[in-house]
Amino acid sequence: MPNDYRPDWDIYTCHIEDNPAIIGLDLDLRRFAPLNNKPFAVHISVYLNDPRPDGFPKGTEFEILGEIEDHLVQQLELTLHAHFAGRTISAGVRDFYFYTADPLLHDKFITDAMTRFPGYKYDYGVKEDKNWELYFDFLFPDIQEFQRIQNRKVLRTLKQQGDIPEKERHIDHWIFFSTEADRDRYWKTIQSQRFTVEGWPLEKDGELPYGLQISRNDKTDEDSIDITVMYLWELAREMNARYDGWETVIVAQ
């Protein structure tokens, strides 16, 4: 992997074939995939013994699935030089997804890892996936969910610093446009929502050079942030603009 690769695992909820699901994946792979030297996708399906009615594992079994994951990752990284790309849980099945250069003997190596867990049934398979469609088209979130994931990353950082989400504070947002007219139209649409203009940044070399920095006092609980950010994000999409993120200060007392 390139030197600037940094594993960036996160999760989100969705549905797979009408069943509730949780997908976890390494988001930083998006910057480098598809990896030309790893064109084969290997998947392993592990069947839960006692799933909840919604198809998710109970507490004790969740811990065992974590151990299974650790052994599979260790085994396939060592033997196949595989890269762990993501996992799903849905309908009583935990699936693991890897990419490798050569899947030769993958069945043996998977079996070797699973012998430690004789109480679990499992399946596996391999397919050529040069364009990493499994990663981009199945595991990767849509653009709206991706923004929500970015929101949660910031909120986790705030929480780690002792932030009190129930307290309102100054929050900045940035949006970039292709024309000044679009920027003006955007501002006219939102100015009644108590936002304040903080600046008009300019990125001369970009496709969306005309920036708008706005602020408003808001809480930092997940619902409040998602409502505000997704409103600004959706409006930016409608105007062919780019919502470029938000930042705030920590309020710990």
NORDA-V409456 format. One record per residue. RES is the residue in one letter. PSI is psi in degrees with one decimal (* if undefined). Layout:
res:psi
RES:PSI
RES:PSI
This chain:
res:psi
M:151.2
P:156.0
N:-27.9
D:7.9
Y:132.0
R:113.1
P:133.9
D:79.0
W:137.6
D:170.6
I:160.1
Y:159.2
T:149.7
C:-161.7
H:140.1
I:115.0
E:48.6
D:3.5
N:139.2
P:142.5
A:156.2
I:126.9
I:130.7
G:140.2
L:162.5
D:102.5
L:-27.5
D:-17.5
L:-24.1
R:-25.8
R:-16.7
F:-22.0
A:151.8
P:143.5
L:115.2
N:-26.4
N:4.5
K:75.2
P:1.3
F:132.0
A:129.2
V:131.2
H:147.1
I:128.2
S:122.8
V:127.4
Y:125.7
L:145.2
N:-32.5
D:67.3
P:157.3
R:167.3
P:-27.7
D:2.2
G:-2.4
F:158.6
P:152.3
K:170.7
G:-49.6
T:-38.8
E:-29.7
F:-39.6
E:-39.9
I:-40.5
L:-34.2
G:-39.0
E:-40.4
I:-44.8
E:-46.5
D:-42.5
H:-39.9
L:-45.3
V:-47.1
Q:-44.2
Q:-46.6
L:-29.5
E:-38.8
L:-44.1
T:-38.4
L:-2.7
H:39.4
A:155.1
H:124.6
F:118.4
A:-33.2
G:175.7
R:155.3
T:156.1
I:123.8
S:143.0
A:35.9
G:17.3
V:133.1
R:121.8
D:139.4
F:140.8
Y:129.6
F:156.9
Y:139.5
T:162.6
A:-37.9
D:115.4
P:10.7
L:129.5
L:19.7
H:-34.3
D:-41.3
K:-45.0
F:-36.9
I:-43.7
T:-40.3
D:-41.2
A:-38.0
M:-11.0
T:-20.6
R:-11.3
F:68.6
P:-16.6
G:3.1
Y:132.2
K:148.6
Y:157.2
D:167.7
Y:165.0
G:169.8
V:145.1
K:153.1
E:132.5
D:68.6
K:-32.2
N:4.8
W:44.8
E:-34.1
L:-40.5
Y:-51.8
F:-36.7
D:-19.7
F:-54.0
L:-38.2
F:138.1
P:160.3
D:171.9
I:-30.3
Q:-47.2
E:-34.1
F:-40.5
Q:-39.4
R:-37.3
I:-42.5
Q:-37.9
N:-46.7
R:-33.2
K:-45.4
V:-42.0
L:-37.1
R:-40.6
T:-43.3
L:-44.2
K:-40.7
Q:-25.4
Q:8.6
G:19.0
D:144.8
I:102.3
P:-21.5
E:-11.4
K:129.5
E:148.5
R:170.3
H:125.5
I:126.6
D:146.4
H:147.2
W:136.1
I:141.3
F:143.3
F:159.8
S:-24.7
T:155.7
E:-32.2
A:-41.9
D:-40.5
R:-43.9
D:-39.8
R:-39.2
Y:-47.4
W:-40.6
K:-30.6
T:-34.9
I:-9.7
Q:-22.0
S:-5.6
Q:24.6
R:15.4
F:153.5
T:138.9
V:126.1
E:-20.4
G:169.2
W:69.7
P:151.0
L:125.9
E:93.7
K:-31.2
D:-1.9
G:165.3
E:-21.3
L:77.2
P:-19.0
Y:110.0
G:157.3
L:119.1
Q:121.3
I:164.2
S:161.2
R:151.6
N:123.6
D:164.8
K:165.8
T:24.2
D:158.9
E:-41.5
D:-45.4
S:-44.4
I:-45.1
D:-41.0
I:-47.3
T:-50.6
V:-43.7
M:-28.6
Y:-49.0
L:-37.9
W:-47.4
E:-42.9
L:-38.6
A:-42.2
R:-41.3
E:-27.3
M:19.4
N:34.0
A:177.8
R:119.5
Y:125.0
D:9.1
G:177.6
W:159.9
E:160.9
T:-177.3
V:158.6
I:130.0
V:101.2
A:-8.0
Q:*
